[in-house]
Structures are given as C-alpha cells and as structure tokens.
Amino acid sequence: MIDRETFLELMSGVCSPVTVVTAMTADGRPHGTTVSSFASLSLDPPLVSFALDRASRLLAHLQPGDRVGVNILGAHQQEMASTFARRRREPGLKFDGVTWTVRAGLPYLPESAGWTAGRVERHVDGGDHVLLVVHVEEGESTSTAPLIYARRVFGTHSLLAAAS
Ligand SMILES: Cc1cc2nc3c(=O)[nH]c(=O)nc-3n(C[C@H](O)[C@H](O)[C@H](O)COP(=O)(O)O)c2cc1C
C-alpha cells in the first residue's frame, strides 16, 4: 500500500485549477470555498465534478438538487484563493472586503477568469471526500490567464519556448 507521504507528494505534482465554489444558504447568506478538484466530466449531458472534504461546511449547502456556482480564478486572484481557503466560524465572513455580486442567485466574483453555475445532480462516495456531480446550466469564459496550483504553490500556464 502506498504511504500517506508518497501519495501527497505524488498528487502535489498534478497541476490543478483553482476555483471558488459558492452557494447561497437557505437564509440568504453567501458561502464560498477554495476548491482545486474541479474537473470536466461529461459533454453530453454537460457535467462537471469536484470533491469536498466531509468536514467542509459548504457541503451541507450542496445537497442533490441544490444550485452551485463555480468561479474559476485568474492568475491575479491568488489572494482570493487564500481568503476562501480560510476556515471561519461564520463562513459569510470570508466575503468581507471581497468584491462580489449575485449572479443567477449565487455568489459571484466578477474578476474571475471563468464562471459556471448548475445544479448538484448527485453525491458519490470518495473516501474522506464526497465527489459532487453537477449538471451545468450556464457558463462564461474569458481569455484571462488561469490560476494554477502545483507543488503547493500558485502559478499560471504559459507556452513552452518554441523548439529550435
Ligand atoms: C489551492 C487549494 C485547493 C483546495 N481544494 C480543495 C478541494 O478541492 N476540496 C476541499 O474540500 N477543500 C479544498 N481546499 C481546502 C478548503 O478551501 C478549506 O478547507 C476551507 O477552509 C473549507 O471551508 P468550508 O468549511 O467553509 O467549506 C483547498 C485549499 C487550497 C488552498
């Protein structure tokens, strides 16, 4: 069996996008969490997925049938990624000092490189995480350079130097 350290080191070398997944609580408060496990799952029907730690407080607001927003962060939003990764006793506090609006009824970070919203279709057991399958209803992309996480640091994507 692979040991924990080897597994962590292996996976830290896998580049991932950085998103802030959002939901509106039943009493109308915004909730957002930094999530790098966001991935494309299916084209027809349009599905995406991401995994949430079972301890994530956002999970309680993302049950099957609930609406969810995904802000795909740009290279200029590293601080935003850190802000939404902080554990706060009152999750709405993560939005203090952050520019945000409501889009399609969900918390939206307007400077993001991309946006998608949809409905949680199902939960899949993922060990200490839960994999959420989301049916995409709307999306918008920009040409903004993406924020990327690898080897425990933030970066962005760039072209390889042309082969000589
Ligand atoms: C770059 C980065 C990527 C992360 N990706 C995930 C993820 O995919 N799933 C997850 O559950 N937590 C992820 N986290 C950790 C959560 O953002 C963090 O535990 C957060 O405090 C959870 O907040 P919540 O309890 O309000 O949901 C990530 C953190 C960072 C810095």
The ligand as an SDF file (V2000), in Angstrom:
LIG
                    3D

 31 33  0  0  0  0  0  0  0  0999 V2000
   -5.3510   25.6240   -3.5170 C   0  0  0  0  0  0  0  0  0  0  0  0
   -6.3630   24.9880   -2.5970 C   0  0  0  0  0  0  0  0  0  0  0  0
   -7.2020   23.9950   -3.1100 C   0  0  0  0  0  0  0  0  0  0  0  0
   -8.1840   23.3820   -2.2790 C   0  0  0  0  0  0  0  0  0  0  0  0
   -9.0010   22.4390   -2.8280 N   0  0  0  0  0  0  0  0  0  0  0  0
   -9.9440   21.8400   -2.0570 C   0  0  0  0  0  0  0  0  0  0  0  0
  -10.8170   20.8690   -2.6120 C   0  0  0  0  0  0  0  0  0  0  0  0
  -10.7600   20.5180   -3.8040 O   0  0  0  0  0  0  0  0  0  0  0  0
  -11.7570   20.3170   -1.7830 N   0  0  0  0  0  0  0  0  0  0  0  0
  -11.8710   20.6610   -0.4600 C   0  0  0  0  0  0  0  0  0  0  0  0
  -12.7410   20.1250    0.2530 O   0  0  0  0  0  0  0  0  0  0  0  0
  -11.0320   21.5870    0.0950 N   0  0  0  0  0  0  0  0  0  0  0  0
  -10.0930   22.1860   -0.6740 C   0  0  0  0  0  0  0  0  0  0  0  0
   -9.2560   23.1220   -0.1270 N   0  0  0  0  0  0  0  0  0  0  0  0
   -9.3670   23.4410    1.3030 C   0  0  0  0  0  0  0  0  0  0  0  0
  -10.5840   24.3310    1.6290 C   0  0  0  0  0  0  0  0  0  0  0  0
  -10.5890   25.5090    0.8430 O   0  0  0  0  0  0  0  0  0  0  0  0
  -10.5620   24.7230    3.1370 C   0  0  0  0  0  0  0  0  0  0  0  0
  -10.5330   23.5550    3.9230 O   0  0  0  0  0  0  0  0  0  0  0  0
  -11.7420   25.5960    3.5530 C   0  0  0  0  0  0  0  0  0  0  0  0
  -11.4380   26.1680    4.8170 O   0  0  0  0  0  0  0  0  0  0  0  0
  -13.0740   24.8580    3.6870 C   0  0  0  0  0  0  0  0  0  0  0  0
  -14.0510   25.8200    4.0130 O   0  0  0  0  0  0  0  0  0  0  0  0
  -15.5590   25.4340    4.4030 P   0  0  0  0  0  0  0  0  0  0  0  0
  -15.5080   24.5920    5.6510 O   0  0  0  0  0  0  0  0  0  0  0  0
  -16.2220   26.7890    4.6340 O   0  0  0  0  0  0  0  0  0  0  0  0
  -16.1550   24.6850    3.2370 O   0  0  0  0  0  0  0  0  0  0  0  0
   -8.2880   23.7590   -0.9260 C   0  0  0  0  0  0  0  0  0  0  0  0
   -7.4250   24.7590   -0.4220 C   0  0  0  0  0  0  0  0  0  0  0  0
   -6.4720   25.3680   -1.2410 C   0  0  0  0  0  0  0  0  0  0  0  0
   -5.5720   26.4300   -0.6770 C   0  0  0  0  0  0  0  0  0  0  0  0
  1  2  1  0
  2  3  1  0
  2 30  2  0
  3  4  2  0
  4  5  1  0
  4 28  1  0
  5  6  2  0
  6  7  1  0
  6 13  1  0
  7  8  2  0
  7  9  1  0
  9 10  1  0
 10 11  2  0
 10 12  1  0
 12 13  2  0
 13 14  1  0
 14 15  1  0
 14 28  1  0
 15 16  1  0
 16 17  1  0
 16 18  1  0
 18 19  1  0
 18 20  1  0
 20 21  1  0
 20 22  1  0
 22 23  1  0
 23 24  1  0
 24 25  2  0
 24 26  1  0
 24 27  1  0
 28 29  2  0
 29 30  1  0
 30 31  1  0
M  END
$$$$
